[in-house]
Amino acid sequence: MTTFVLIPGAGGQAWYWHRLVAELERRGHTAVAVDLPSHDESAGLAAYTDTVVAAVDGRAPVVVVAQSMGGLIAPLLCARVPVERLVLVNPMIPRAGETGGEWWTVTGHARAIAEHAERDGLSGDPGDQETYFFHDVPAEVVAAAFEQPFAQSGRPFEDPWPLERWPDVPTSVVSGRDDRFFPAGFVRRLAAERLGRTVDEIPGGHLVALSRPVELADYLTSR
């Protein structure tokens, strides 16, 4: 049995993981989905990390699974709790001293998403949630998602990423091959440049835990 600690992306809600939690528990594992203090205008990366450590609550060792913005936080746990493995899902992958706010420009995200949109004939603003985030999520799950309170302070994006190097913990990067917000090619480039790693691909978009929980659970439990 494995204990999976699940860190959400922007908006910081444990609810994001509820379909994956059910799949992992059905397979006999423990899943700890974390609510981040995304509404707190004073909470930076340290406070987010403290929140995850509190949720771990002494369980050890753990496999840490981080979605999108959660990639800024997951490596910071490795000095605080025994981490067996890091799994980054459609992730932001930081560099030492880089802020989350700088990340978008430094990585060339705008160009990557524009090229992907042109290639696939997508229109609209990349912030359009239905086109870029929920396009492959079942309608009833989308409806439930829009009933959830959403808030994301800009505060954690102001902090320089504090580690000098990536922690010495086995790390996997997985990309949803249907992700329109962090296209798979963009993630492959970042993983190669910043971690020297290849990327595993599974079906699904940016919110893959909502759209493809079975496939994500299969991936996590087969490693």
Buried (B, 14 or more C-beta within 10 A) or exposed (E): EBBBBBBBBBBBBBBBBBBBBBBBEEBEBBBBBBBBBBBBEEBBBEBBBBBBBEBBEEEEEBBBBBBBBBBBBBBBBBEEBEBEBBBBBBBBBBBEEBBBEBBBEEBBBEEBBEBBBEEEEBEEEBEBBEBBBBBBBEEEBBEBBEEEEEEBBEBBBEBEBEBEEBBEBEBBBBBBBBBBBBBBBBBBBBBEEBBEBEBEBBBBBBBBBBBBBEBBBEBBBEE
